[in-house]
Amino acid sequence: MISMIWAEDLRHGIGKQQSIPWHIPGDMAFFKKTTSGNTVVMGRKTFDSIGKALPNRKNIVLSHHPTSLPDSVVGVGSLSELQAIFETHPNEKFYIIGGSHLYNALLSQADELLITRIQKDYQCEVLAPDITQNEFKLASSVEHESTERNPAYTFETWIRI
């Protein structure tokens, strides 16, 4: 199963200056709980912005230079190589965690989208992929009110139709 997980602001922004411009503990806890014990797939820029392999997860990184990656991750050099991993592990759950190139390249294969919609504009220059209502349906939505430190946000689960 291929699942995509991301948080986006009011303008569908997911990144600014090669990082995530917000820190929302509830969203981070959701991401950790959801992806722990599974496989996360990311592009090289996303891996570099995190700075290390995510613990308690198998980390796959798509890179033009996969041999330059640390031993703590599985490096792949192409989307076709990544596709072969998906096909040879049909019972494994893969979470695509970024960046935008990987989201757009694999959206047509995604079974599920886990989107945190943040009710604030962070002036991001990197955007989430466009999803259409005829490809996915909203399966669940859980709202979280704003606090002194965080804007309101909603966890949404979208399932392929």
C-alpha positions as CSV (number, residue, x, y, z in Angstrom):
1,M,0.0,0.0,0.0
2,I,1.2,3.5,-0.9
3,S,0.2,6.3,1.4
4,M,1.2,9.9,1.2
5,I,1.5,12.1,4.2
6,W,2.0,15.8,4.4
7,A,0.9,19.0,6.1
8,E,-0.1,22.0,4.1
9,D,-0.9,25.6,4.8
10,L,-3.9,27.6,3.5
11,R,-2.3,28.0,0.0
12,H,-1.3,24.3,-0.2
13,G,2.3,25.2,0.8
14,I,4.4,22.4,2.2
15,G,7.9,24.0,2.4
16,K,9.8,27.2,2.6
17,Q,13.6,27.6,2.2
18,Q,14.1,23.8,2.2
19,S,12.3,23.3,5.5
20,I,8.9,23.1,7.1
21,P,8.0,26.6,8.3
22,W,5.8,25.5,11.3
23,H,6.2,23.4,14.4
24,I,2.9,21.9,15.5
25,P,3.4,19.3,18.1
26,G,0.1,17.5,17.5
27,D,1.0,17.1,13.8
28,M,4.5,15.9,14.6
29,A,3.0,13.3,17.0
30,F,0.5,12.1,14.4
31,F,3.3,11.8,11.8
32,K,5.5,9.8,14.2
33,K,2.7,7.5,15.4
34,T,1.5,6.9,11.9
35,T,4.8,6.2,10.2
36,S,6.6,4.3,13.0
37,G,7.2,0.7,12.3
38,N,6.7,1.2,8.5
39,T,8.7,2.4,5.5
40,V,9.1,6.0,4.7
41,V,10.1,7.1,1.2
42,M,11.6,10.6,0.6
43,G,13.6,12.6,-1.9
44,R,17.2,13.7,-1.2
45,K,16.3,17.3,-0.3
46,T,13.7,16.0,2.2
47,F,16.3,13.7,3.7
48,D,18.9,16.5,3.9
49,S,16.3,18.8,5.6
50,I,15.7,16.1,8.2
51,G,19.4,15.5,8.6
52,K,19.3,11.8,9.5
53,A,17.3,8.6,9.0
54,L,14.0,8.6,10.9
55,P,14.2,6.1,13.8
56,N,11.9,3.1,14.0
57,R,11.3,3.2,10.3
58,K,12.9,1.8,7.2
59,N,14.1,4.9,5.3
60,I,14.3,4.9,1.5
61,V,15.8,7.9,-0.2
62,L,15.5,8.7,-3.9
63,S,18.7,10.4,-5.0
64,H,20.8,11.0,-8.2
65,H,23.7,9.8,-6.1
66,P,22.4,6.9,-3.9
67,T,25.8,5.6,-3.1
68,S,26.6,8.9,-1.3
69,L,23.9,8.3,1.3
70,P,24.6,6.9,4.8
71,D,24.2,3.2,5.5
72,S,21.2,4.0,7.7
73,V,19.0,4.5,4.6
74,V,18.3,2.5,1.4
75,G,19.3,4.6,-1.5
76,V,17.6,4.3,-4.9
77,G,18.7,6.1,-8.0
78,S,15.5,6.2,-10.0
79,L,11.7,6.0,-9.9
80,S,11.8,2.7,-11.7
81,E,14.1,1.3,-9.0
82,L,11.7,2.6,-6.4
83,Q,8.8,1.0,-8.3
84,A,10.6,-2.4,-8.3
85,I,10.8,-2.1,-4.5
86,F,7.1,-1.5,-4.3
87,E,6.4,-4.5,-6.5
88,T,8.6,-6.9,-4.6
89,H,7.1,-5.9,-1.3
90,P,3.4,-6.0,-1.9
91,N,2.4,-6.4,1.7
92,E,4.5,-3.5,3.0
93,K,3.1,-0.1,3.7
94,F,5.0,2.7,2.2
95,Y,4.6,6.3,3.4
96,I,5.7,8.9,0.9
97,I,6.9,11.9,3.0
98,G,8.2,14.3,0.5
99,G,9.2,16.3,-1.4
100,S,6.9,17.8,-4.0
101,H,8.6,16.0,-6.9
102,L,8.0,12.6,-5.3
103,Y,4.4,13.4,-4.4
104,N,3.7,14.5,-7.9
105,A,5.5,11.5,-9.5
106,L,3.7,8.9,-7.3
107,L,0.3,10.5,-6.8
108,S,-1.3,8.3,-9.4
109,Q,-0.2,5.2,-7.4
110,A,-1.3,6.4,-4.0
111,D,-4.0,4.4,-2.2
112,E,-4.4,6.9,0.6
113,L,-3.6,10.6,1.4
114,L,-3.1,11.7,5.0
115,I,-3.2,15.5,4.9
116,T,-2.9,18.0,7.8
117,R,-4.5,21.2,6.7
118,I,-3.1,24.2,8.7
119,Q,-5.3,27.3,8.9
120,K,-2.5,29.8,8.3
121,D,-0.5,31.1,5.3
122,Y,3.2,30.5,5.7
123,Q,4.2,32.0,2.3
124,C,5.6,28.7,1.1
125,E,7.3,28.3,-2.2
126,V,6.9,24.5,-2.4
127,L,3.3,23.3,-2.9
128,A,1.4,20.0,-2.3
129,P,0.2,18.1,-5.3
130,D,-3.3,18.9,-6.6
131,I,-5.8,16.2,-5.7
132,T,-9.1,15.8,-7.4
133,Q,-12.4,14.8,-6.0
134,N,-12.9,12.3,-8.8
135,E,-9.8,10.3,-7.8
136,F,-10.0,10.5,-4.0
137,K,-12.9,10.7,-1.5
138,L,-12.6,12.2,2.0
139,A,-12.9,9.3,4.5
140,S,-12.4,11.2,7.7
141,S,-11.7,14.7,9.1
142,V,-10.7,15.6,12.6
143,E,-10.5,19.3,13.6
144,H,-8.1,20.8,16.1
145,E,-8.7,24.2,17.5
146,S,-6.1,26.9,17.6
147,T,-4.0,27.6,20.7
148,E,-1.8,30.4,21.8
149,R,1.1,28.8,20.0
150,N,-0.5,27.0,17.1
151,P,-3.1,27.7,14.4
152,A,-6.1,25.5,13.9
153,Y,-5.5,22.4,11.8
154,T,-7.4,19.4,10.5
155,F,-6.3,15.8,9.9
156,E,-7.9,14.5,6.7
157,T,-7.8,11.0,5.4
158,W,-8.5,10.6,1.6
159,I,-9.0,7.2,0.0
160,R,-8.6,6.4,-3.7
161,I,-12.0,5.9,-5.3
